[in-house]
Amino acid sequence: MVKLRLKRYGKKFEASYRIVATQSTSRRDGRPLEELGYYNPRTDEVKLDVPAIVKRLQQGAQPTRTVRDILKKQNVFEQLGA
């Protein structure tokens, strides 16, 4: 199953995350199928590739709880229904 999850990178105590599509059995920081966005929790900066995320969701990808909350804040699910 394909999941939309966060991939951690950055310095120690200064983490940033990439939103990626990956197999559910792969490691957290393993090689993703596709990178879909960026999330910086220190500055609340979010940058998303919305058409690619909508495409993955339509194909059946399941977001993790944190990624789902980020997508809700950015109103991605409203574009999914349209």
TACORKA-V423020 format. One line per field, one symbol per residue. ss: DSSP state (h for helix, s for strand, l for the rest). A space follows every 10 residues. Layout:
# TACORKA-V423020
ss->???
This chain:
# TACORKA-V423020
ss->lsssssssss sllsssssss ssslllllll lllsssssss llllsssslh hhhhhhhhll lsslhhhhhh hhhllhhhhh hl
